[in-house]
Amino acid sequence: GELSQMVRDVSLAGNILEVLSKIDGIGNDLEFHGGTCGKNGQQVPDMTGGPHARIRSVPVGGM
C-alpha cells in the first residue's frame, strides 16, 4: 500500500489481537474528547480518543 489521504467512515475487519499486533507506528498526538452517552433520559460521561496509528495489512472497507 501507499500512504495518501485520510479517509472517513471506514470499518476495519479482523481479530482484535491480530490487528493490534500489526500496529507498526503510533503518533505522538494523543488527544481525548469528552462527551456523554445516554438512553431513556439517563446520561453518563464518556471519553474517546487516542493517538493516530498505522496498521499494516488490515482489511479496510467503507465509502
PyMOL commands that set and color helices and strands:
alter all, ss='L'
color gray80, all
select helices_A, chain A and resi 16-21
alter helices_A, ss='H'
color red, helices_A
select strands_A, chain A and resi 10-12+23-26+32-39+42-49+53-55+60-62
alter strands_A, ss='S'
color yellow, strands_A
deselect
rebuild
show_as cartoon
